[in-house]
C-alpha cells in the first residue's frame, strides 16, 4: 500500500487508545494480522502512563498506523531495565546528562515499507528527546531491524539477547544507544534535500 497523502503525527493524550498502540506494536514486531484476533501486551503499564513517557502516534483516517514511545529515566526506571538491566545501569552510571529510552516503535503492516512514515516517526522521536532534554537515548529493537537504525539514526549496538515477550519466546532484541546531538547532525547530513 502506498504511503497515505494525509496523515498526522501527534502525542497521545487519550490513554484509552493505548490498547490500539499495543496491538499495533505486537502485530508489527511479530508480523501477525492486526485485525485478526490481534494480541495486545502492555509490558510496562506504569511507565506507559507515567508523566515521564510520551507516546507518538501517526494517524490516517482515524486509525493509528505508526507509533513510538519515549521515556526519561526516573523512579520507575526504563523499559530497557527489563531486558538489559546490567547494561542500562552501566550507562546510567557513566551518563553526565539525562538518559532516555525510545521503545515500541512500529508501523502498520500496510505501511511497513514506508520509509517516509518511519523517518517522520524518527524525526519526531529526536524532537522529543530535545524537548525532554535527553542527551543519551537507548533504543530497543528486534535484531532484524538493527542495520536500519544504524543507518537512519547512527545508533550503536550495546548488547543483544534472546528474551520472552508475552507468549513469544527467543525474541532476538538489541539494545542500541545514541547521543541526541550527534543524531541530529547525522540526520541532517543523511537526509538533506532527500525526497521520500
Phi, psi and omega in degrees: 000139180289156176297128180297143181292324183245111171215153181235149180242131182210177175265130181298127178251328183265102183294347176294341181270001179300330178298323176297319180297316181294321178296319180296314181298317181295313182294328179287317182292320188248009175056040176266166179282119184296331184257003180248088183049056183294145177267139178237124180235122174255097184281338185225066185301323180287323179286323182304320184255009180288153176292347178277355183243138172233135182246124177275136173231144174249123183242141173219121181062031179082358181254139177280119183245358178199154182198162169195154178236148177231128180235133175266143185298141180196200183300327182275357178077196182237155176304327181296339177299329184294322186250335184225057185298311183300313182292320180296318179297321180295319178293322176303312183297328185263356181276134178264343179242194182287140181252136179230171180219119174265132186205159176074028178290135183198153170229156182293160181303321183294333185239019183298337181259010181278104178296326182297313181295315180300315181293323176299319178297316181295321177299316179291329177295316179294322177299320177298318180301319178294312181298325181271004178059035178277123180266321178241131183235132175261148179229142174244121181227155167297143182307323184295343180260004186306311184293330178299316184278338170297319182287312188285319186237009177059040183279143177259137177280126181262320182198165175211151178195163176263129185231173172253129176237110184061237180267004182262123180258158177056042175280119185276109182248153173236144173257123182238158184224143174225158169253123189307315182299316181290327179295318178299315180298320181294314181297315180299321180286318185290322189246017177299124177062019179267137181259143180246000000 
